[in-house]
Amino acid sequence: MSAFGKKPGIAGRSSFGVAKPMTGGKPDDNSKTQKPGGGEQFPPIESVKLPGAASAPAPAVSEDAMTRLAERSNAAADTGPKVEGFEASVHKIKEQVLPRLLERVDPEAAATLNKEELAEEFRPIILEVLADLKLTLNRREQFALEKVLVDELLGLGPLEELLADPDISDIMVNGPEQTYIEKGGKLQLAPIQFRDEEHLLQIAQRIVNQVGRRVDQTTPLADARLKDGSRVNVIVPPLSLRGTAMSIRKFSEKPITLDMLKGFGSMNDPMCTALKIAGAARMNIVISGGTGSGKTTMLNALSKMIDPGERVLTIEDAAELRLQQPHWLPLETRPPNLEGQGAITIGDLVKNALRMRPDRIILGEIRGAECFDLLAAMNTGHDGSMCTLHANSPRECLGRMENMILMGDIKIPKEAISRQIAESVDIIVQVKRLRDGSRRTTQVTEVIGMEGDVIVTQDLFKFEYHDEDAEGKIIGDWASSSVRPYTLEKARQYGFDQPFLEACL
C-alpha cells in the first residue's frame, strides 16, 4: 500500500513517479527502444546536438558575430591619419614664416581687423618674408599659407577647418598629437596636429578668455563657449596626463525644429504632434537622456512652440541654448575667483529669476539641489518650464530628481519630495543615442500622480526595436500606448484637446 492509498500496479493507472512512454514513435522491429527522434509529442530540435546525431550547422549570424569578435581582438592599434603631402608642406613653411611675420606686424593693430582685412594686409608682408627666405610658392600654396597664418593669429589654428565643416558635430582634442571628430554619429581621427603642448594651451586659453574665464594650473578646469554657441570644455595638466584636452560640442547654425527632428528619423508624426502640443499648452517638461543623446537639441526644438508673447528666462552653467523667441533673456552662472569667493550657482539664479516676472524658466541642465527651486517655480505660476538631466529612462529620471533634492540641506521627508515632483512634472521626454550613431526619442511618458509613496507614470509613445539592416542601421517603430492622456485637460485649456487625443490614440 502506497502513501496515497493505492496499491502499485493497479490496472488502468500508472505507478506514482513512473513516467508514461512517449507515443508516436514507431519502435524498431529488432529493438523495443525508441529512436532518438522523440516522437510526435517532442519533435527533434535541429539546432541542438542529439546523441548519435551530427552537429547542426551554426546560424550565419552567429558565425558573423564571432568573426567580428575575432577581428576586434586581433586588430592593431590605429594610429590615425597623419598630416602629410600638401598640408604638411604648408605647415612647414608656416613654421618658418610665422616668427618673421610677427616681427613686422603690430599685434594691437592686427587685433582690430577681421580675417579678410588681415589677409589683405598680410599678403605683401608674406611675399617679402618668402623672398627673404628664398622660398617660391605657387598661387594655391600662397592662399593656403595666408589662411593658416590668419587662423593662427586671429582664429583657433588647426581647429578652424574642423569648425567650418558642418558635418562634424563633436571635436575631441586629446593632447597636441591626437584629435578625434564625430561625423554621422561615428568617431574618427582628424588629420590635424598642433605644434606642441604650448600651442594647444594657447588656443585653449584664447577660447576661455573670450567669455571672461581662465584656465591654467591653478584653475585646470573650465567651461566656455564659442561665438556660434558651441560648448567647450577644457582640462589641462596636471589633471590631464596627455596634455591639454578640449571637447567641443558644435551646434547647428540653422535652428532645429521638431519637424526637422521628425525628418531626421528621431520621431514619427504622432509623437511630433504630441510634443508640439505639450510645448504650446505650457506643460512642464523634463528631457532625459545620456551624454550626447540630443537633450539640448530637443530643448531648443521644443522652445519653438513657446508663444512669442511669453517672457522666457534660460539659466545655464555655460550658455548654449539658442531659443527662437523674441522675449528671451539668457542667464549664466559664475565660477568662484582665485580666493574661492564670488560664485553664483544655478540655484541662486533660479531664486533671482522668480523676481524677474518670467512666464517660463528653462534650465539647461539640473545637477543638484536647484531641482527643488525649479519644482517650486513650476508650482507657482510658471507652467511650461523645462529642463534637462542625465538619466537612462523616465523612471530613473524621477529617481534622480529625488536624489538631487536630497543632496541639498532641505529637511523634508522623501514622500513630500516625491509628491512635489508628481505635482510639478507633466511630461518626460527620453532621448537616446543608439549604437548605430542615430539619436532617437525613445519614450514620451506622462507623470500621473502618487499611489501610496510611488510616483505613477504611463507611456504615451515608446520606440520598439525590430532589427538592423546590412549597414548596421537600427530599424524600429514608435508604438502609441493608445491610452487617454492624463494631461488632456491642460491641452483642452489651449484648444488642443482633439488633436492631442488623436495623436496619442
C-alpha positions as CSV (number, residue, x, y, z in Angstrom):
1,M,0.0,0.0,0.0
2,S,1.4,3.3,-1.0
3,A,1.1,6.5,0.9
4,F,-1.7,7.6,-1.4
5,G,-3.9,4.6,-0.6
6,K,-3.4,2.7,-3.8
7,K,-1.6,-0.5,-4.5
8,P,1.1,-0.2,-7.1
9,G,0.3,-1.6,-10.5
10,I,-3.5,-1.3,-10.5
11,A,-4.8,-1.7,-14.0
12,G,-5.6,1.5,-15.9
13,R,-3.3,3.6,-13.7
14,S,0.5,4.1,-13.8
15,S,2.5,3.8,-10.7
16,F,3.2,7.1,-8.9
17,G,6.5,8.6,-10.1
18,V,6.8,6.3,-13.2
19,A,6.6,8.2,-16.5
20,K,4.4,7.0,-19.3
21,P,6.3,6.1,-22.5
22,M,6.1,8.8,-25.3
23,T,3.7,8.0,-28.1
24,G,4.0,8.4,-31.8
25,G,7.4,6.9,-32.5
26,K,7.4,3.5,-34.1
27,P,9.8,1.1,-32.4
28,D,12.3,-0.9,-34.5
29,D,11.4,-4.5,-35.3
30,N,14.6,-5.8,-33.6
31,S,14.5,-3.5,-30.6
32,K,11.9,-2.3,-28.1
33,T,13.7,1.1,-27.6
34,Q,12.6,4.2,-29.4
35,K,14.6,6.1,-31.9
36,P,16.1,9.3,-30.6
37,G,13.6,11.3,-32.6
38,G,11.3,12.0,-29.6
39,G,8.0,11.0,-31.3
40,E,5.2,13.3,-32.1
41,Q,5.0,14.9,-28.6
42,F,8.6,16.2,-28.7
43,P,9.9,16.5,-32.3
44,P,13.7,16.9,-32.5
45,I,15.2,20.4,-32.3
46,E,17.5,20.7,-35.2
47,S,19.8,23.2,-33.7
48,V,20.6,21.0,-30.6
49,K,23.1,18.2,-30.9
50,L,21.3,14.9,-30.2
51,P,23.0,11.7,-29.1
52,G,24.4,10.0,-32.1
53,A,23.4,12.7,-34.4
54,A,25.6,15.0,-36.5
55,S,26.2,18.6,-35.3
56,A,23.7,21.1,-36.7
57,P,25.2,24.0,-38.7
58,A,25.5,27.2,-36.7
59,P,23.5,30.1,-38.0
60,A,25.2,32.5,-40.3
61,V,24.5,35.4,-37.9
62,S,26.4,33.6,-35.1
63,E,29.4,33.0,-37.4
64,D,29.4,36.6,-38.5
65,A,29.3,37.8,-34.8
66,M,32.2,35.5,-33.9
67,T,34.2,36.7,-36.9
68,R,33.7,40.3,-35.8
69,L,34.8,39.5,-32.3
70,A,38.0,37.8,-33.6
71,E,38.8,40.8,-35.8
72,R,38.4,43.2,-32.9
73,S,40.5,41.0,-30.7
74,N,43.4,40.9,-33.2
75,A,43.1,44.4,-34.6
76,A,46.2,46.5,-34.3
77,A,46.1,50.0,-32.7
78,D,45.1,52.6,-35.3
79,T,47.5,55.5,-35.2
80,G,45.2,57.5,-37.4
81,P,45.8,59.8,-40.4
82,K,49.0,61.9,-40.4
83,V,49.4,65.3,-41.8
84,E,51.3,64.8,-45.0
85,G,51.6,65.9,-48.6
86,F,50.5,69.4,-49.5
87,E,49.2,70.2,-46.0
88,A,52.4,69.1,-44.4
89,S,54.5,71.3,-46.7
90,V,52.3,74.3,-46.0
91,H,52.7,73.8,-42.2
92,K,56.4,73.5,-42.5
93,I,56.6,76.8,-44.4
94,K,54.3,78.4,-41.8
95,E,56.7,77.5,-39.1
96,Q,59.5,79.4,-40.9
97,V,57.3,82.4,-41.9
98,L,55.4,83.0,-38.6
99,P,58.3,84.2,-36.4
100,R,59.5,86.7,-39.1
101,L,55.9,87.8,-39.8
102,L,55.3,88.6,-36.1
103,E,58.4,90.8,-36.1
104,R,56.9,93.0,-38.8
105,V,53.3,93.2,-37.5
106,D,51.8,95.3,-34.7
107,P,49.6,92.8,-32.7
108,E,47.3,95.5,-31.3
109,A,46.6,96.9,-34.8
110,A,46.1,93.4,-36.2
111,A,43.6,92.6,-33.4
112,T,41.3,95.4,-34.7
113,L,41.0,93.9,-38.2
114,N,38.7,91.0,-39.2
115,K,40.1,88.0,-41.1
116,E,39.5,89.3,-44.6
117,E,41.2,92.6,-43.9
118,L,44.1,90.9,-42.1
119,A,44.6,88.6,-45.1
120,E,44.8,91.7,-47.4
121,E,47.4,93.4,-45.1
122,F,49.4,90.2,-44.7
123,R,49.7,89.4,-48.5
124,P,52.6,91.8,-49.3
125,I,54.4,91.1,-46.0
126,I,54.2,87.4,-46.6
127,L,55.7,87.8,-50.1
128,E,58.6,89.8,-48.5
129,V,59.2,87.2,-45.9
130,L,59.2,84.4,-48.6
131,A,61.7,86.4,-50.7
132,D,64.0,86.7,-47.6
133,L,63.8,83.0,-47.1
134,K,64.2,82.4,-50.8
135,L,61.1,80.3,-51.0
136,T,58.9,80.2,-54.2
137,L,55.2,79.3,-53.8
138,N,52.5,79.0,-56.4
139,R,49.2,80.8,-56.0
140,R,47.5,77.8,-54.4
141,E,50.2,77.5,-51.8
142,Q,50.2,81.2,-51.1
143,F,46.4,81.2,-50.4
144,A,46.8,78.2,-48.2
145,L,49.6,79.8,-46.3
146,E,47.7,83.0,-45.8
147,K,44.7,81.1,-44.4
148,V,46.9,79.1,-42.0
149,L,48.6,82.2,-40.7
150,V,45.4,84.2,-40.2
151,D,43.8,81.3,-38.4
152,E,46.9,81.1,-36.2
153,L,46.9,84.7,-35.3
154,L,43.2,85.5,-35.0
155,G,41.4,82.2,-35.1
156,L,41.8,78.8,-33.4
157,G,44.6,77.4,-35.5
158,P,44.1,73.8,-36.8
159,L,40.6,73.7,-35.3
160,E,39.3,76.3,-37.8
161,E,38.9,73.8,-40.6
162,L,37.0,71.4,-38.3
163,L,34.7,74.1,-37.0
164,A,33.9,75.1,-40.6
165,D,32.8,71.6,-41.6
166,P,29.0,71.4,-41.0
167,D,29.1,67.6,-40.9
168,I,31.2,67.5,-37.8
169,S,29.2,67.5,-34.6
170,D,31.9,66.9,-32.0
171,I,35.6,67.7,-31.7
172,M,37.7,65.9,-29.1
173,V,41.4,67.0,-28.7
174,N,43.4,64.6,-26.6
175,G,46.7,66.4,-26.5
176,P,48.6,68.1,-29.3
177,E,49.1,65.0,-31.4
178,Q,45.6,63.4,-31.4
179,T,42.2,64.8,-32.3
180,Y,39.0,62.9,-32.9
181,I,35.8,64.1,-34.6
182,E,32.3,62.8,-34.8
183,K,30.7,62.6,-38.2
184,G,27.4,60.9,-38.8
185,G,27.4,59.6,-35.3
186,K,30.7,57.8,-35.7
187,L,34.1,58.7,-34.2
188,Q,37.1,59.1,-36.5
189,L,40.6,60.5,-36.2
190,A,41.1,64.0,-37.7
191,P,44.1,64.8,-39.9
192,I,45.3,67.7,-37.8
193,Q,48.0,68.2,-35.3
194,F,49.2,71.1,-33.1
195,R,52.8,72.2,-33.0
196,D,53.3,71.3,-29.3
197,E,51.6,71.5,-25.9
198,E,52.3,75.2,-25.6
199,H,50.5,75.9,-29.0
200,L,47.4,73.9,-27.9
201,L,47.3,75.5,-24.4
202,Q,47.5,79.0,-26.1
203,I,44.4,78.2,-28.3
204,A,42.5,76.8,-25.3
205,Q,43.2,80.0,-23.3
206,R,42.1,82.1,-26.2
207,I,38.7,80.3,-26.2
208,V,38.3,80.6,-22.5
209,N,39.4,84.2,-22.2
210,Q,36.7,85.2,-24.7
211,V,34.0,84.5,-22.1
212,G,35.9,86.0,-19.2
213,R,37.2,82.8,-17.6
214,R,40.6,81.4,-17.2
215,V,42.4,78.0,-17.4
216,D,45.9,77.3,-16.0
217,Q,47.5,75.1,-13.4
218,T,45.7,76.8,-10.6
219,T,42.3,76.5,-12.4
220,P,42.7,73.4,-14.5
221,L,39.0,73.0,-15.4
222,A,36.9,75.4,-17.5
223,D,33.6,75.6,-19.4
224,A,33.3,78.1,-22.2
225,R,31.5,78.6,-25.5
226,L,32.4,79.8,-29.0
227,K,30.8,82.7,-30.7
228,D,28.4,80.4,-32.6
229,G,27.2,78.9,-29.2
230,S,29.2,75.7,-29.4
231,R,30.1,74.3,-26.0
232,V,33.7,73.9,-25.0
233,N,35.2,72.0,-22.0
234,V,38.9,72.4,-21.3
235,I,41.1,70.4,-18.9
236,V,44.8,70.9,-18.6
237,P,47.7,69.3,-16.8
238,P,48.3,68.1,-14.1
239,L,44.7,66.7,-14.3
240,S,45.1,65.7,-17.9
241,L,48.1,63.3,-18.3
242,R,48.4,63.6,-22.1
243,G,48.4,67.4,-22.3
244,T,45.6,69.9,-22.7
245,A,42.3,68.2,-23.6
246,M,39.4,70.0,-25.2
247,S,35.9,68.8,-26.0
248,I,33.8,71.0,-28.4
249,R,30.1,70.2,-28.9
250,K,29.1,72.1,-32.1
251,F,25.6,73.4,-32.7
252,S,23.8,73.8,-35.9
253,E,23.7,77.3,-37.3
254,K,20.2,76.7,-38.6
255,P,17.6,76.4,-35.7
256,I,16.4,72.9,-35.2
257,T,12.6,72.3,-35.1
258,L,10.5,69.3,-34.2
259,D,9.6,68.8,-37.9
260,M,13.3,68.6,-38.7
261,L,13.9,66.0,-36.0
262,K,11.0,64.0,-37.5
263,G,12.7,64.3,-40.9
264,F,15.9,63.0,-39.4
265,G,14.1,59.9,-38.1
266,S,14.2,60.9,-34.4
267,M,10.4,60.5,-34.0
268,N,7.2,59.8,-36.0
269,D,4.4,62.1,-36.9
270,P,2.0,61.4,-34.0
271,M,4.9,61.9,-31.5
272,C,5.9,65.1,-33.2
273,T,2.3,66.4,-32.9
274,A,2.1,65.4,-29.3
275,L,5.3,67.2,-28.4
276,K,4.3,70.3,-30.3
277,I,1.1,70.5,-28.2
278,A,3.0,69.8,-25.0
279,G,5.2,72.8,-25.7
280,A,2.4,75.1,-26.8
281,A,0.0,74.0,-23.9
282,R,2.6,75.0,-21.3
283,M,3.2,71.5,-19.9
284,N,6.1,71.2,-17.6
285,I,8.6,69.0,-19.5
286,V,11.8,67.2,-18.4
287,I,14.1,66.0,-21.1
288,S,16.1,63.0,-20.0
289,G,19.0,61.2,-21.7
290,G,22.7,60.3,-21.7
291,T,25.7,62.3,-22.8
292,G,25.5,63.4,-26.4
293,S,22.0,62.0,-26.9
294,G,20.4,65.3,-28.1
295,K,18.9,66.7,-24.9
296,T,19.8,70.3,-25.7
297,T,18.8,69.9,-29.3
298,M,15.3,68.7,-28.2
299,L,15.0,71.6,-25.7
300,N,15.8,74.1,-28.5
301,A,13.2,72.4,-30.8
302,L,10.5,72.5,-28.1
303,S,11.2,76.2,-27.4
304,K,10.0,76.9,-30.9
305,M,6.5,76.2,-29.7
306,I,6.5,78.8,-26.9
307,D,4.2,81.7,-27.6
308,P,6.2,84.8,-28.8
309,G,4.4,87.0,-26.2
310,E,5.8,85.0,-23.2
311,R,8.9,86.1,-21.3
312,V,11.4,83.3,-21.1
313,L,14.5,83.1,-18.9
314,T,17.2,80.5,-19.5
315,I,19.7,79.5,-16.8
316,E,22.9,77.6,-17.6
317,D,26.4,77.0,-16.5
318,A,27.7,77.8,-20.0
319,A,25.2,79.4,-22.2
320,E,24.5,77.1,-25.1
321,L,20.7,77.3,-25.6
322,R,19.6,79.2,-28.7
323,L,15.9,79.9,-28.1
324,Q,13.8,81.1,-31.1
325,Q,11.7,83.6,-29.2
326,P,11.8,87.4,-29.3
327,H,11.4,87.9,-25.5
328,W,14.2,85.7,-24.2
329,L,16.8,86.6,-21.5
330,P,19.7,84.2,-21.1
331,L,21.5,84.0,-17.7
332,E,24.8,82.3,-16.9
333,T,26.4,81.1,-13.7
334,R,29.8,82.4,-12.4
335,P,32.6,80.3,-11.0
336,P,34.4,81.3,-7.8
337,N,37.5,83.6,-8.1
338,L,41.0,82.6,-7.0
339,E,40.1,83.2,-3.4
340,G,37.2,80.8,-3.7
341,Q,34.6,83.5,-3.4
342,G,32.0,85.2,-5.6
343,A,30.4,82.1,-7.1
344,I,26.9,82.4,-8.4
345,T,25.2,79.0,-8.8
346,I,22.2,77.8,-10.8
347,G,20.1,77.8,-7.6
348,D,21.0,81.4,-6.9
349,L,19.9,82.4,-10.5
350,V,16.6,80.4,-10.2
351,K,15.7,82.2,-7.0
352,N,16.5,85.5,-8.6
353,A,14.6,84.7,-11.8
354,L,11.4,84.4,-9.8
355,R,11.7,88.1,-9.1
356,M,12.1,88.9,-12.8
357,R,8.5,88.2,-13.8
358,P,9.1,85.2,-16.0
359,D,6.4,83.3,-17.8
360,R,8.7,80.3,-18.2
361,I,12.0,79.3,-16.7
362,I,14.2,76.9,-18.7
363,L,17.3,75.2,-17.1
364,G,20.0,73.9,-19.4
365,E,20.7,71.1,-17.0
366,I,19.9,70.3,-13.4
367,R,22.6,68.5,-11.4
368,G,21.9,69.3,-7.7
369,A,19.6,71.0,-5.2
370,E,18.5,73.6,-7.7
371,C,16.0,70.9,-8.8
372,F,13.8,71.8,-5.8
373,D,13.8,75.5,-6.8
374,L,12.7,74.6,-10.3
375,L,9.9,72.4,-9.0
376,A,8.8,75.3,-6.8
377,A,8.7,77.6,-9.8
378,M,6.7,75.0,-11.8
379,N,4.1,75.0,-8.9
380,T,3.9,78.8,-8.5
381,G,2.5,80.0,-11.8
382,H,5.4,79.3,-14.1
383,D,3.8,76.5,-16.1
384,G,5.6,75.4,-19.2
385,S,9.1,75.4,-17.6
386,M,11.6,72.9,-19.0
387,C,14.9,71.4,-18.1
388,T,17.3,68.5,-19.0
389,L,19.0,65.9,-16.9
390,H,21.1,62.8,-17.3
391,A,19.1,59.5,-16.9
392,N,18.6,56.3,-18.9
393,S,14.8,56.0,-18.5
394,P,11.8,58.1,-17.3
395,R,11.7,56.0,-14.1
396,E,15.4,56.7,-13.5
397,C,14.8,60.4,-14.2
398,L,12.3,60.6,-11.4
399,G,14.7,58.8,-9.0
400,R,17.5,61.2,-9.9
401,M,15.3,64.2,-9.2
402,E,14.5,62.9,-5.8
403,N,18.2,62.2,-5.1
404,M,19.2,65.7,-6.3
405,I,16.8,67.4,-3.9
406,L,18.0,65.1,-1.1
407,M,21.6,66.3,-1.9
408,G,20.7,69.7,-0.6
409,D,20.1,70.8,3.0
410,I,16.3,70.6,2.6
411,K,14.8,68.9,5.7
412,I,11.6,67.4,4.3
413,P,10.7,63.7,4.1
414,K,11.1,61.8,0.9
415,E,7.4,61.2,0.5
416,A,6.9,65.0,0.3
417,I,9.6,65.3,-2.3
418,S,8.0,62.6,-4.4
419,R,4.6,64.3,-4.2
420,Q,6.2,67.7,-5.2
421,I,7.7,66.0,-8.3
422,A,4.5,64.3,-9.2
423,E,2.5,67.5,-8.9
424,S,5.1,69.6,-10.9
425,V,6.2,67.5,-13.8
426,D,3.8,66.7,-16.6
427,I,5.9,65.1,-19.4
428,I,9.2,63.2,-19.5
429,V,10.8,63.0,-22.9
430,Q,13.5,60.3,-23.1
431,V,16.1,60.7,-25.9
432,K,18.8,58.2,-26.6
433,R,21.9,57.8,-28.8
434,L,21.7,54.3,-30.3
435,R,24.7,52.2,-31.1
436,D,24.4,53.0,-34.8
437,G,25.0,56.7,-34.0
438,S,21.4,57.8,-34.6
439,R,19.6,59.8,-32.0
440,R,16.0,58.8,-31.3
441,T,13.3,59.9,-29.0
442,T,12.6,56.6,-27.4
443,Q,9.8,57.4,-24.9
444,V,7.3,60.1,-24.1
445,T,5.9,59.5,-20.6
446,E,3.3,61.2,-18.5
447,V,3.5,61.7,-14.8
448,I,0.1,60.9,-13.4
449,G,0.4,61.4,-9.7
450,M,1.0,59.4,-6.5
451,E,-0.2,55.9,-5.4
452,G,1.0,55.4,-1.9
453,D,4.6,56.6,-1.9
454,V,5.2,55.7,-5.5
455,I,5.1,58.1,-8.5
456,V,2.7,56.7,-11.1
457,T,3.6,57.2,-14.8
458,Q,2.2,56.0,-18.1
459,D,3.9,55.8,-21.5
460,L,2.3,57.7,-24.4
461,F,4.8,56.6,-27.0
462,K,7.7,54.1,-27.0
463,F,10.3,53.2,-29.5
464,E,10.3,49.4,-30.4
465,Y,13.4,47.9,-31.8
466,H,12.8,45.5,-34.7
467,D,16.1,44.7,-36.5
468,E,19.1,46.3,-38.2
469,D,19.9,46.4,-41.9
470,A,23.1,45.2,-43.6
471,E,24.8,48.6,-42.9
472,G,24.1,48.4,-39.2
473,K,21.3,51.0,-39.1
474,I,18.7,50.2,-36.4
475,I,15.2,49.6,-37.7
476,G,12.3,50.2,-35.4
477,D,9.0,51.9,-35.0
478,W,7.2,54.1,-32.4
479,A,4.2,52.5,-30.8
480,S,1.4,54.5,-29.2
481,S,0.1,53.2,-26.0
482,S,-3.5,54.0,-27.1
483,V,-4.4,55.4,-23.7
484,R,-6.3,58.6,-22.9
485,P,-3.6,61.2,-21.9
486,Y,-3.8,62.3,-18.3
487,T,-2.6,65.8,-19.5
488,L,-5.6,66.1,-21.9
489,E,-7.1,68.7,-19.6
490,K,-4.2,71.1,-20.0
491,A,-4.3,70.7,-23.8
492,R,-8.1,71.5,-23.6
493,Q,-7.4,74.8,-21.9
494,Y,-5.5,75.9,-25.1
495,G,-7.8,74.3,-27.6
496,F,-5.6,71.4,-28.5
497,D,-7.5,68.5,-26.8
498,Q,-8.8,66.9,-30.0
499,P,-5.5,66.8,-32.0
500,F,-3.7,65.7,-28.8
501,L,-6.1,62.8,-28.2
502,E,-5.9,61.7,-31.9
503,A,-2.1,61.8,-31.8
504,C,-1.9,59.6,-28.6
505,L,-4.6,57.1,-29.8
